[in-house]
Amino acid sequence: VLIECDPSIKAIILKIDQEKHDYIVEDLDDQTLVIKEIQLPRLKEKLDEILANTQQLPEESGSE
């Protein structure tokens, strides 16, 4: 499956793939990867987890 993404997201995918090399078939350029189709749902899950952990919730401004 051909995946196009921002270089920052691609860097995260490359890091995920470093562990077992289960996901990436070919690294085409700075924004494009070929991913094993069977692994795509699992890769999405891992990526979502990482992004959820790195995103910070905005602090609530309590105007009382």
All heavy atoms as TSV, in Angstrom:
chain	resi	resn	atom	element	x	y	z
A	1	VAL	N	N	0.851	-1.169	0.000
A	1	VAL	CA	C	0.000	0.000	0.000
A	1	VAL	C	C	0.899	1.235	0.000
A	1	VAL	O	O	1.818	1.323	0.804
A	1	VAL	CB	C	-0.913	0.019	1.252
A	1	VAL	CG1	C	-1.714	1.289	1.309
A	1	VAL	CG2	C	-1.810	-1.182	1.279
A	2	LEU	N	N	0.607	2.176	-0.866
A	2	LEU	CA	C	1.376	3.411	-0.951
A	2	LEU	C	C	0.845	4.397	0.081
A	2	LEU	O	O	-0.344	4.674	0.147
A	2	LEU	CB	C	1.242	4.000	-2.358
A	2	LEU	CG	C	2.106	5.203	-2.671
A	2	LEU	CD1	C	3.580	4.818	-2.657
A	2	LEU	CD2	C	1.725	5.776	-4.024
A	3	ILE	N	N	1.737	4.915	0.912
A	3	ILE	CA	C	1.382	5.857	1.968
A	3	ILE	C	C	2.113	7.170	1.719
A	3	ILE	O	O	3.332	7.175	1.543
A	3	ILE	CB	C	1.812	5.317	3.354
A	3	ILE	CG1	C	1.186	3.970	3.649
A	3	ILE	CG2	C	1.507	6.324	4.453
A	3	ILE	CD1	C	-0.283	3.989	3.871
A	4	GLU	N	N	1.367	8.269	1.713
A	4	GLU	CA	C	1.973	9.599	1.647
A	4	GLU	C	C	1.678	10.310	2.959
A	4	GLU	O	O	0.547	10.286	3.433
A	4	GLU	CB	C	1.392	10.399	0.482
A	4	GLU	CG	C	1.833	9.877	-0.869
A	4	GLU	CD	C	1.355	10.763	-1.992
A	4	GLU	OE1	O	1.851	11.899	-2.085
A	4	GLU	OE2	O	0.502	10.314	-2.756
A	5	CYS	N	N	2.704	10.911	3.547
A	5	CYS	CA	C	2.529	11.574	4.836
A	5	CYS	C	C	3.586	12.660	5.010
A	5	CYS	O	O	4.529	12.746	4.242
A	5	CYS	CB	C	2.620	10.557	5.975
A	5	CYS	SG	S	4.150	9.613	5.983
A	6	ASP	N	N	3.399	13.462	6.040
A	6	ASP	CA	C	4.389	14.481	6.377
A	6	ASP	C	C	5.683	13.800	6.806
A	6	ASP	O	O	5.655	12.688	7.356
A	6	ASP	CB	C	3.899	15.345	7.535
A	6	ASP	CG	C	2.727	16.225	7.142
A	6	ASP	OD1	O	2.610	16.556	5.952
A	6	ASP	OD2	O	1.942	16.574	8.033
A	7	PRO	N	N	6.814	14.464	6.587
A	7	PRO	CA	C	8.094	13.882	7.019
A	7	PRO	C	C	8.130	13.545	8.514
A	7	PRO	O	O	8.735	12.553	8.907
A	7	PRO	CB	C	9.112	14.968	6.666
A	7	PRO	CG	C	8.500	15.679	5.502
A	7	PRO	CD	C	7.014	15.687	5.799
A	8	SER	N	N	7.439	14.329	9.341
A	8	SER	CA	C	7.438	14.043	10.780
A	8	SER	C	C	6.708	12.738	11.084
A	8	SER	O	O	7.147	11.942	11.919
A	8	SER	CB	C	6.809	15.199	11.553
A	8	SER	OG	O	5.476	15.417	11.120
A	9	ILE	N	N	5.602	12.486	10.396
A	9	ILE	CA	C	4.852	11.232	10.581
A	9	ILE	C	C	5.662	10.064	10.019
A	9	ILE	O	O	5.717	8.989	10.611
A	9	ILE	CB	C	3.467	11.304	9.903
A	9	ILE	CG1	C	2.625	12.414	10.521
A	9	ILE	CG2	C	2.755	9.962	9.966
A	9	ILE	CD1	C	2.294	12.244	11.984
A	10	LYS	N	N	6.320	10.302	8.892
A	10	LYS	CA	C	7.143	9.251	8.291
A	10	LYS	C	C	8.257	8.845	9.251
A	10	LYS	O	O	8.564	7.665	9.389
A	10	LYS	CB	C	7.733	9.709	6.963
A	10	LYS	CG	C	8.544	8.612	6.313
A	10	LYS	CD	C	9.200	9.068	5.042
A	10	LYS	CE	C	10.173	7.999	4.599
A	10	LYS	NZ	N	11.167	8.474	3.690
A	11	ALA	N	N	8.838	9.819	9.943
A	11	ALA	CA	C	9.899	9.520	10.911
A	11	ALA	C	C	9.373	8.616	12.027
A	11	ALA	O	O	10.067	7.688	12.462
A	11	ALA	CB	C	10.465	10.805	11.488
A	12	ILE	N	N	8.148	8.856	12.470
A	12	ILE	CA	C	7.549	8.007	13.504
A	12	ILE	C	C	7.327	6.603	12.965
A	12	ILE	O	O	7.615	5.605	13.642
A	12	ILE	CB	C	6.230	8.616	14.021
A	12	ILE	CG1	C	6.496	9.954	14.709
A	12	ILE	CG2	C	5.522	7.645	14.970
A	12	ILE	CD1	C	5.247	10.744	15.032
A	13	ILE	N	N	6.831	6.497	11.734
A	13	ILE	CA	C	6.611	5.181	11.120
A	13	ILE	C	C	7.933	4.433	10.980
A	13	ILE	O	O	8.012	3.235	11.269
A	13	ILE	CB	C	5.905	5.324	9.753
A	13	ILE	CG1	C	4.487	5.867	9.955
A	13	ILE	CG2	C	5.874	3.984	9.017
A	13	ILE	CD1	C	3.770	6.234	8.671
A	14	LEU	N	N	8.989	5.129	10.570
A	14	LEU	CA	C	10.306	4.490	10.455
A	14	LEU	C	C	10.774	3.967	11.810
A	14	LEU	O	O	11.341	2.882	11.902
A	14	LEU	CB	C	11.327	5.470	9.882
A	14	LEU	CG	C	11.163	5.823	8.403
A	14	LEU	CD1	C	12.096	6.969	8.020
A	14	LEU	CD2	C	11.409	4.616	7.522
A	15	LYS	N	N	10.519	4.745	12.858
A	15	LYS	CA	C	10.919	4.319	14.196
A	15	LYS	C	C	10.139	3.080	14.629
A	15	LYS	O	O	10.695	2.143	15.203
A	15	LYS	CB	C	10.704	5.460	15.190
A	15	LYS	CG	C	11.228	5.151	16.560
A	15	LYS	CD	C	11.161	6.346	17.471
A	15	LYS	CE	C	11.742	5.975	18.826
A	15	LYS	NZ	N	11.770	7.104	19.732
A	16	ILE	N	N	8.835	3.060	14.340
A	16	ILE	CA	C	8.008	1.883	14.655
A	16	ILE	C	C	8.547	0.662	13.920
A	16	ILE	O	O	8.650	-0.428	14.482
A	16	ILE	CB	C	6.533	2.132	14.274
A	16	ILE	CG1	C	5.918	3.205	15.177
A	16	ILE	CG2	C	5.725	0.839	14.346
A	16	ILE	CD1	C	4.543	3.689	14.726
A	17	ASP	N	N	8.910	0.842	12.657
A	17	ASP	CA	C	9.375	-0.271	11.827
A	17	ASP	C	C	10.756	-0.781	12.236
A	17	ASP	O	O	11.096	-1.934	11.968
A	17	ASP	CB	C	9.397	0.145	10.353
A	17	ASP	CG	C	9.650	-1.016	9.421
A	17	ASP	OD1	O	8.816	-1.939	9.386
A	17	ASP	OD2	O	10.695	-1.010	8.741
A	18	GLN	N	N	11.553	0.039	12.906
A	18	GLN	CA	C	12.914	-0.360	13.302
A	18	GLN	C	C	12.917	-1.588	14.199
A	18	GLN	O	O	13.860	-2.371	14.163
A	18	GLN	CB	C	13.605	0.777	14.051
A	18	GLN	CG	C	14.198	1.815	13.162
A	18	GLN	CD	C	14.891	2.918	13.950
A	18	GLN	OE1	O	14.681	3.058	15.152
A	18	GLN	NE2	N	15.699	3.699	13.281
A	19	GLU	N	N	11.877	-1.741	15.011
A	19	GLU	CA	C	11.851	-2.841	15.976
A	19	GLU	C	C	11.928	-4.213	15.305
A	19	GLU	O	O	12.757	-5.026	15.653
A	19	GLU	CB	C	10.581	-2.748	16.832
A	19	GLU	CG	C	10.517	-1.496	17.664
A	19	GLU	CD	C	9.148	-1.295	18.307
A	19	GLU	OE1	O	8.318	-2.229	18.280
A	19	GLU	OE2	O	8.918	-0.188	18.828
A	20	LYS	N	N	11.029	-4.452	14.332
A	20	LYS	CA	C	10.968	-5.783	13.716
A	20	LYS	C	C	10.972	-5.760	12.195
A	20	LYS	O	O	10.952	-6.812	11.576
A	20	LYS	CB	C	9.696	-6.505	14.184
A	20	LYS	CG	C	9.661	-6.761	15.662
A	20	LYS	CD	C	8.396	-7.507	16.028
A	20	LYS	CE	C	8.323	-7.746	17.522
A	20	LYS	NZ	N	7.083	-8.410	17.911
A	21	HIS	N	N	10.921	-4.586	11.608
A	21	HIS	CA	C	10.840	-4.449	10.151
A	21	HIS	C	C	9.634	-5.192	9.584
A	21	HIS	O	O	9.718	-5.856	8.558
A	21	HIS	CB	C	12.138	-4.913	9.477
A	21	HIS	CG	C	13.342	-4.203	9.988
A	21	HIS	ND1	N	13.599	-2.889	9.697
A	21	HIS	CD2	C	14.346	-4.608	10.800
A	21	HIS	CE1	C	14.720	-2.520	10.297
A	21	HIS	NE2	N	15.187	-3.537	10.983
A	22	ASP	N	N	8.496	-5.028	10.268
A	22	ASP	CA	C	7.265	-5.717	9.872
A	22	ASP	C	C	6.382	-4.898	8.939
A	22	ASP	O	O	5.419	-5.437	8.405
A	22	ASP	CB	C	6.425	-6.057	11.109
A	22	ASP	CG	C	6.965	-7.247	11.881
A	22	ASP	OD1	O	7.785	-7.997	11.317
A	22	ASP	OD2	O	6.551	-7.425	13.031
A	23	TYR	N	N	6.638	-3.618	8.781
A	23	TYR	CA	C	5.671	-2.745	8.131
A	23	TYR	C	C	6.103	-2.215	6.766
A	23	TYR	O	O	5.336	-2.260	5.822
A	23	TYR	CB	C	5.348	-1.549	9.045
A	23	TYR	CG	C	4.823	-1.987	10.387
A	23	TYR	CD1	C	5.663	-2.070	11.495
A	23	TYR	CD2	C	3.504	-2.340	10.545
A	23	TYR	CE1	C	5.188	-2.472	12.725
A	23	TYR	CE2	C	3.007	-2.751	11.773
A	23	TYR	CZ	C	3.855	-2.816	12.859
A	23	TYR	OH	O	3.387	-3.237	14.069
A	24	ILE	N	N	7.310	-1.701	6.672
A	24	ILE	CA	C	7.740	-1.007	5.457
A	24	ILE	C	C	8.314	-1.987	4.443
A	24	ILE	O	O	9.191	-2.790	4.756
A	24	ILE	CB	C	8.786	0.070	5.795
A	24	ILE	CG1	C	8.156	1.125	6.710
A	24	ILE	CG2	C	9.331	0.706	4.517
A	24	ILE	CD1	C	9.138	2.158	7.219
A	25	VAL	N	N	7.798	-1.880	3.212
A	25	VAL	CA	C	8.336	-2.657	2.099
A	25	VAL	C	C	9.429	-1.848	1.408
A	25	VAL	O	O	10.500	-2.361	1.108
A	25	VAL	CB	C	7.226	-3.016	1.083
A	25	VAL	CG1	C	7.807	-3.707	-0.137
A	25	VAL	CG2	C	6.161	-3.878	1.736
A	26	GLU	N	N	9.137	-0.546	1.194
A	26	GLU	CA	C	10.112	0.319	0.517
A	26	GLU	C	C	9.927	1.769	0.951
A	26	GLU	O	O	8.802	2.245	1.106
A	26	GLU	CB	C	9.937	0.213	-1.000
A	26	GLU	CG	C	11.057	0.829	-1.773
A	26	GLU	CD	C	10.995	0.512	-3.261
A	26	GLU	OE1	O	10.222	-0.369	-3.665
A	26	GLU	OE2	O	11.738	1.162	-4.004
A	27	ASP	N	N	11.033	2.438	1.143
A	27	ASP	CA	C	11.070	3.862	1.485
A	27	ASP	C	C	11.365	4.610	0.190
A	27	ASP	O	O	12.477	4.558	-0.316
A	27	ASP	CB	C	12.174	4.080	2.528
A	27	ASP	CG	C	12.257	5.500	3.020
A	27	ASP	OD1	O	11.593	6.384	2.438
A	27	ASP	OD2	O	12.998	5.734	3.993
A	28	LEU	N	N	10.345	5.281	-0.376
A	28	LEU	CA	C	10.495	5.875	-1.704
A	28	LEU	C	C	11.114	7.273	-1.689
A	28	LEU	O	O	11.998	7.561	-2.482
A	28	LEU	CB	C	9.140	5.921	-2.412
A	28	LEU	CG	C	8.485	4.557	-2.641
A	28	LEU	CD1	C	7.117	4.722	-3.263
A	28	LEU	CD2	C	9.367	3.676	-3.507
A	29	ASP	N	N	10.612	8.153	-0.834
A	29	ASP	CA	C	11.186	9.492	-0.713
A	29	ASP	C	C	10.826	10.057	0.651
A	29	ASP	O	O	10.368	9.326	1.515
A	29	ASP	CB	C	10.748	10.411	-1.871
A	29	ASP	CG	C	9.243	10.637	-1.931
A	29	ASP	OD1	O	8.578	10.642	-0.878
A	29	ASP	OD2	O	8.738	10.823	-3.052
A	30	ASP	N	N	11.001	11.365	0.847
A	30	ASP	CA	C	10.819	11.936	2.173
A	30	ASP	C	C	9.360	11.977	2.642
A	30	ASP	O	O	9.096	12.264	3.807
A	30	ASP	CB	C	11.447	13.329	2.261
A	30	ASP	CG	C	10.804	14.324	1.325
A	30	ASP	OD1	O	10.186	13.907	0.322
A	30	ASP	OD2	O	10.916	15.539	1.595
A	31	GLN	N	N	8.411	11.671	1.744
A	31	GLN	CA	C	7.007	11.679	2.136
A	31	GLN	C	C	6.248	10.423	1.720
A	31	GLN	O	O	5.036	10.352	1.917
A	31	GLN	CB	C	6.289	12.896	1.535
A	31	GLN	CG	C	6.774	14.213	2.094
A	31	GLN	CD	C	5.983	15.386	1.552
A	31	GLN	OE1	O	5.404	15.325	0.482
A	31	GLN	NE2	N	5.960	16.465	2.313
A	32	THR	N	N	6.929	9.443	1.164
A	32	THR	CA	C	6.228	8.292	0.600
A	32	THR	C	C	6.873	6.979	1.023
A	32	THR	O	O	8.086	6.820	0.953
A	32	THR	CB	C	6.225	8.379	-0.946
A	32	THR	OG1	O	5.848	9.701	-1.340
A	32	THR	CG2	C	5.246	7.388	-1.542
A	33	LEU	N	N	6.011	6.055	1.445
A	33	LEU	CA	C	6.436	4.713	1.835
A	33	LEU	C	C	5.518	3.687	1.191
A	33	LEU	O	O	4.358	3.981	0.907
A	33	LEU	CB	C	6.322	4.525	3.352
A	33	LEU	CG	C	7.213	5.349	4.258
A	33	LEU	CD1	C	6.696	5.289	5.681
A	33	LEU	CD2	C	8.633	4.829	4.193
A	34	VAL	N	N	6.033	2.485	0.996
A	34	VAL	CA	C	5.191	1.349	0.632
A	34	VAL	C	C	5.127	0.474	1.871
A	34	VAL	O	O	6.153	0.066	2.414
A	34	VAL	CB	C	5.763	0.566	-0.574
A	34	VAL	CG1	C	4.888	-0.631	-0.886
A	34	VAL	CG2	C	5.889	1.471	-1.792
A	35	ILE	N	N	3.896	0.217	2.329
A	35	ILE	CA	C	3.648	-0.533	3.561
A	35	ILE	C	C	2.978	-1.856	3.221
A	35	ILE	O	O	2.168	-1.931	2.295
A	35	ILE	CB	C	2.704	0.283	4.491
A	35	ILE	CG1	C	3.271	1.666	4.783
A	35	ILE	CG2	C	2.386	-0.471	5.773
A	35	ILE	CD1	C	4.490	1.688	5.641
A	36	LYS	N	N	3.284	-2.895	3.982
A	36	LYS	CA	C	2.604	-4.177	3.813
A	36	LYS	C	C	1.130	-3.994	4.143
A	36	LYS	O	O	0.775	-3.541	5.232
A	36	LYS	CB	C	3.196	-5.227	4.739
A	36	LYS	CG	C	4.625	-5.575	4.414
A	36	LYS	CD	C	5.179	-6.578	5.400
A	36	LYS	CE	C	6.645	-6.826	5.143
A	36	LYS	NZ	N	7.247	-7.677	6.165
A	37	GLU	N	N	0.275	-4.335	3.194
A	37	GLU	CA	C	-1.166	-4.102	3.351
A	37	GLU	C	C	-1.735	-4.791	4.585
A	37	GLU	O	O	-2.547	-4.213	5.314
A	37	GLU	CB	C	-1.916	-4.567	2.105
A	37	GLU	CG	C	-3.388	-4.266	2.144
A	37	GLU	CD	C	-4.105	-4.609	0.851
A	37	GLU	OE1	O	-3.473	-5.141	-0.079
A	37	GLU	OE2	O	-5.314	-4.331	0.793
A	38	ILE	N	N	-1.287	-5.987	4.864
A	38	ILE	CA	C	-1.811	-6.739	6.006
A	38	ILE	C	C	-1.466	-6.068	7.336
A	38	ILE	O	O	-2.160	-6.237	8.334
A	38	ILE	CB	C	-1.328	-8.206	5.966
A	38	ILE	CG1	C	-2.123	-9.040	6.936
A	38	ILE	CG2	C	0.147	-8.308	6.255
A	38	ILE	CD1	C	-2.515	-10.369	6.394
A	39	GLN	N	N	-0.393	-5.292	7.349
A	39	GLN	CA	C	0.062	-4.640	8.580
A	39	GLN	C	C	-0.508	-3.232	8.757
A	39	GLN	O	O	-0.310	-2.616	9.802
A	39	GLN	CB	C	1.595	-4.562	8.602
A	39	GLN	CG	C	2.275	-5.903	8.709
A	39	GLN	CD	C	2.147	-6.504	10.105
A	39	GLN	OE1	O	1.235	-6.220	10.855
A	39	GLN	NE2	N	3.098	-7.347	10.441
A	40	LEU	N	N	-1.196	-2.707	7.764
A	40	LEU	CA	C	-1.666	-1.327	7.818
A	40	LEU	C	C	-2.551	-1.035	9.037
A	40	LEU	O	O	-2.309	-0.043	9.731
A	40	LEU	CB	C	-2.377	-0.959	6.514
A	40	LEU	CG	C	-2.764	0.506	6.369
A	40	LEU	CD1	C	-1.547	1.415	6.453
A	40	LEU	CD2	C	-3.499	0.726	5.055
A	41	PRO	N	N	-3.552	-1.864	9.358
A	41	PRO	CA	C	-4.369	-1.557	10.545
A	41	PRO	C	C	-3.548	-1.509	11.837
A	41	PRO	O	O	-3.746	-0.629	12.681
A	41	PRO	CB	C	-5.387	-2.694	10.589
A	41	PRO	CG	C	-5.433	-3.225	9.204
A	41	PRO	CD	C	-4.058	-3.014	8.640
A	42	ARG	N	N	-2.616	-2.413	11.980
A	42	ARG	CA	C	-1.772	-2.443	13.185
A	42	ARG	C	C	-0.851	-1.223	13.245
A	42	ARG	O	O	-0.643	-0.647	14.312
A	42	ARG	CB	C	-0.960	-3.730	13.196
A	42	ARG	CG	C	-0.234	-3.939	14.481
A	42	ARG	CD	C	0.174	-5.363	14.637
A	42	ARG	NE	N	0.820	-5.505	15.925
A	42	ARG	CZ	C	1.696	-6.414	16.209
A	42	ARG	NH1	N	2.029	-7.301	15.306
A	42	ARG	NH2	N	2.244	-6.481	17.387
A	43	LEU	N	N	-0.320	-0.827	12.090
A	43	LEU	CA	C	0.532	0.360	12.037
A	43	LEU	C	C	-0.274	1.596	12.427
A	43	LEU	O	O	0.206	2.445	13.178
A	43	LEU	CB	C	1.133	0.524	10.646
A	43	LEU	CG	C	2.017	1.750	10.447
A	43	LEU	CD1	C	3.215	1.721	11.387
A	43	LEU	CD2	C	2.466	1.852	9.004
A	44	LYS	N	N	-1.502	1.703	11.943
A	44	LYS	CA	C	-2.362	2.838	12.290
A	44	LYS	C	C	-2.596	2.889	13.797
A	44	LYS	O	O	-2.556	3.966	14.397
A	44	LYS	CB	C	-3.699	2.752	11.561
A	44	LYS	CG	C	-3.624	3.132	10.107
A	44	LYS	CD	C	-5.002	3.071	9.483
A	44	LYS	CE	C	-4.991	3.447	8.031
A	44	LYS	NZ	N	-6.322	3.396	7.421
A	45	GLU	N	N	-2.837	1.732	14.408
A	45	GLU	CA	C	-3.046	1.676	15.856
A	45	GLU	C	C	-1.820	2.193	16.605
A	45	GLU	O	O	-1.935	3.010	17.520
A	45	GLU	CB	C	-3.338	0.249	16.315
A	45	GLU	CG	C	-4.712	-0.251	15.963
A	45	GLU	CD	C	-4.917	-1.708	16.362
A	45	GLU	OE1	O	-4.173	-2.217	17.234
A	45	GLU	OE2	O	-5.819	-2.338	15.799
A	46	LYS	N	N	-0.647	1.703	16.226
A	46	LYS	CA	C	0.584	2.122	16.901
A	46	LYS	C	C	0.830	3.611	16.700
A	46	LYS	O	O	1.219	4.311	17.634
A	46	LYS	CB	C	1.787	1.318	16.391
A	46	LYS	CG	C	1.849	-0.085	16.907
A	46	LYS	CD	C	3.155	-0.736	16.486
A	46	LYS	CE	C	3.319	-2.056	17.181
A	46	LYS	NZ	N	4.475	-2.087	18.054
A	47	LEU	N	N	0.596	4.099	15.497
A	47	LEU	CA	C	0.790	5.509	15.208
A	47	LEU	C	C	-0.179	6.363	16.024
A	47	LEU	O	O	0.216	7.378	16.605
A	47	LEU	CB	C	0.614	5.761	13.713
A	47	LEU	CG	C	0.976	7.133	13.179
A	47	LEU	CD1	C	2.412	7.486	13.506
A	47	LEU	CD2	C	0.742	7.194	11.688
A	48	ASP	N	N	-1.433	5.943	16.092
A	48	ASP	CA	C	-2.422	6.666	16.902
A	48	ASP	C	C	-2.013	6.719	18.366
A	48	ASP	O	O	-2.160	7.748	19.025
A	48	ASP	CB	C	-3.809	6.031	16.769
A	48	ASP	CG	C	-4.459	6.324	15.421
A	48	ASP	OD1	O	-4.002	7.253	14.718
A	48	ASP	OD2	O	-5.430	5.622	15.077
A	49	GLU	N	N	-1.507	5.604	18.880
A	49	GLU	CA	C	-1.054	5.555	20.281
A	49	GLU	C	C	0.072	6.564	20.522
A	49	GLU	O	O	0.045	7.319	21.485
A	49	GLU	CB	C	-0.523	4.166	20.633
A	49	GLU	CG	C	-1.568	3.148	20.974
A	49	GLU	CD	C	-0.943	1.792	21.277
A	49	GLU	OE1	O	0.221	1.733	21.756
A	49	GLU	OE2	O	-1.613	0.785	21.022
A	50	ILE	N	N	1.044	6.550	19.651
A	50	ILE	CA	C	2.195	7.442	19.807
A	50	ILE	C	C	1.759	8.898	19.707
A	50	ILE	O	O	2.159	9.728	20.513
A	50	ILE	CB	C	3.290	7.106	18.769
A	50	ILE	CG1	C	3.913	5.749	19.111
A	50	ILE	CG2	C	4.348	8.196	18.717
A	50	ILE	CD1	C	4.823	5.196	18.049
A	51	LEU	N	N	0.912	9.199	18.733
A	51	LEU	CA	C	0.453	10.580	18.570
A	51	LEU	C	C	-0.393	11.024	19.758
A	51	LEU	O	O	-0.290	12.164	20.203
A	51	LEU	CB	C	-0.325	10.729	17.265
A	51	LEU	CG	C	0.512	10.605	15.992
A	51	LEU	CD1	C	-0.390	10.651	14.766
A	51	LEU	CD2	C	1.560	11.683	15.916
A	52	ALA	N	N	-1.211	10.141	20.286
A	52	ALA	CA	C	-2.033	10.483	21.447
A	52	ALA	C	C	-1.157	10.773	22.662
A	52	ALA	O	O	-1.462	11.661	23.460
A	52	ALA	CB	C	-3.008	9.351	21.754
A	53	ASN	N	N	-0.057	10.041	22.787
A	53	ASN	CA	C	0.845	10.242	23.923
A	53	ASN	C	C	1.698	11.501	23.782
A	53	ASN	O	O	2.143	12.052	24.781
A	53	ASN	CB	C	1.762	9.030	24.105
A	53	ASN	CG	C	1.009	7.829	24.609
A	53	ASN	OD1	O	-0.019	7.952	25.265
A	53	ASN	ND2	N	1.498	6.645	24.303
A	54	THR	N	N	1.926	11.939	22.562
A	54	THR	CA	C	2.777	13.115	22.364
A	54	THR	C	C	1.994	14.409	22.311
A	54	THR	O	O	2.552	15.469	22.542
A	54	THR	CB	C	3.617	12.996	21.081
A	54	THR	OG1	O	2.747	12.846	19.965
A	54	THR	CG2	C	4.572	11.838	21.149
A	55	GLN	N	N	0.708	14.323	22.005
A	55	GLN	CA	C	-0.103	15.535	21.953
A	55	GLN	C	C	-0.506	15.941	23.359
A	55	GLN	O	O	-0.937	15.123	24.150
A	55	GLN	CB	C	-1.354	15.322	21.107
A	55	GLN	CG	C	-1.064	15.147	19.640
A	55	GLN	CD	C	-2.311	14.874	18.832
A	55	GLN	OE1	O	-3.358	14.597	19.376
A	55	GLN	NE2	N	-2.196	14.957	17.533
A	56	GLN	N	N	-0.359	17.209	23.632
A	56	GLN	CA	C	-0.726	17.724	24.938
A	56	GLN	C	C	-2.085	18.407	24.837
A	56	GLN	O	O	-2.355	19.122	23.885
A	56	GLN	CB	C	0.313	18.716	25.434
A	56	GLN	CG	C	1.661	18.106	25.644
A	56	GLN	CD	C	2.682	19.132	26.091
A	56	GLN	OE1	O	2.380	20.317	26.177
A	56	GLN	NE2	N	3.893	18.685	26.363
A	57	LEU	N	N	-2.899	18.154	25.831
A	57	LEU	CA	C	-4.197	18.812	25.866
A	57	LEU	C	C	-4.011	20.261	26.276
A	57	LEU	O	O	-3.213	20.553	27.178
A	57	LEU	CB	C	-5.122	18.100	26.866
A	57	LEU	CG	C	-5.460	16.650	26.545
A	57	LEU	CD1	C	-6.261	16.032	27.673
A	57	LEU	CD2	C	-6.244	16.573	25.245
A	58	PRO	N	N	-4.739	21.169	25.644
A	58	PRO	CA	C	-4.609	22.563	26.055
A	58	PRO	C	C	-5.126	22.757	27.480
A	58	PRO	O	O	-6.101	22.126	27.881
A	58	PRO	CB	C	-5.490	23.303	25.046
A	58	PRO	CG	C	-6.375	22.276	24.451
A	58	PRO	CD	C	-5.664	20.956	24.585
A	59	GLU	N	N	-4.427	23.598	28.218
A	59	GLU	CA	C	-4.839	23.842	29.589
A	59	GLU	C	C	-6.132	24.635	29.580
A	59	GLU	O	O	-6.308	25.558	28.787
A	59	GLU	CB	C	-3.756	24.637	30.342
A	59	GLU	CG	C	-2.501	23.838	30.548
A	59	GLU	CD	C	-1.476	24.629	31.331
A	59	GLU	OE1	O	-1.871	25.542	32.081
A	59	GLU	OE2	O	-0.290	24.333	31.189
A	60	GLU	N	N	-7.034	24.245	30.468
A	60	GLU	CA	C	-8.303	24.960	30.535
A	60	GLU	C	C	-8.096	26.278	31.253
A	60	GLU	O	O	-7.482	26.326	32.319
A	60	GLU	CB	C	-9.338	24.117	31.274
A	60	GLU	CG	C	-9.746	22.886	30.495
A	60	GLU	CD	C	-10.881	22.142	31.184
A	60	GLU	OE1	O	-11.671	22.781	31.906
A	60	GLU	OE2	O	-10.953	20.925	31.006
A	61	SER	N	N	-8.592	27.323	30.662
A	61	SER	CA	C	-8.496	28.634	31.311
A	61	SER	C	C	-9.770	28.850	32.099
A	61	SER	O	O	-10.837	29.032	31.537
A	61	SER	CB	C	-8.301	29.736	30.267
A	61	SER	OG	O	-9.349	29.711	29.333
A	62	GLY	N	N	-9.640	28.755	33.395
A	62	GLY	CA	C	-10.794	28.882	34.264
A	62	GLY	C	C	-11.127	30.345	34.516
A	62	GLY	O	O	-10.470	31.009	35.303
A	63	SER	N	N	-12.108	30.835	33.829
A	63	SER	CA	C	-12.519	32.214	34.066
A	63	SER	C	C	-13.757	32.206	34.954
A	63	SER	O	O	-14.853	31.951	34.498
A	63	SER	CB	C	-12.797	32.952	32.752
A	63	SER	OG	O	-13.574	32.163	31.898
A	64	GLU	N	N	-13.521	32.406	36.217
A	64	GLU	CA	C	-14.618	32.341	37.185
A	64	GLU	C	C	-15.032	33.705	37.627
A	64	GLU	O	O	-14.343	34.607	37.785
A	64	GLU	CB	C	-14.191	31.529	38.414
A	64	GLU	CG	C	-13.894	30.113	38.014
A	64	GLU	CD	C	-13.392	29.299	39.207
A	64	GLU	OE1	O	-13.606	29.675	40.361
A	64	GLU	OE2	O	-12.790	28.273	38.955
